[in-house]
Amino acid sequence: MKNIDRITLNPEIMGGKPCIRGLRMTVGTIIGLLASGLTSEKILDMYPYLEPEDITAALTYAAWRSEEFEVPLALA
C-alpha cells in the first residue's frame, strides 16, 4: 500500500498506537484533527515536523483499517 511505510507501530512509543514515522504523533490524532474540520495545511502549520505525505499516509492507514472486521471464533 502506498505511503503506509510512514506508519510505525512500536510498543515503546505512544503505547504501540500507529504513529507517523516513529514520532509521537498518532494516526488517530491526525484523523481527529481532520474530522474536526482542520485542513491539511493548518495541521502542517501546527505541527511543522509533519510532511504532506504523513497526512496522506494517516488517511490511507485509517481507510485500510476501517475495512477490517473481526470474525468471532466458535467456542467448543
Beta strands, then each sheet from edge to edge (+ up, - down):
strand 1: 7-8
strand 2: 19-20
sheet 1: 1+ 2-
end
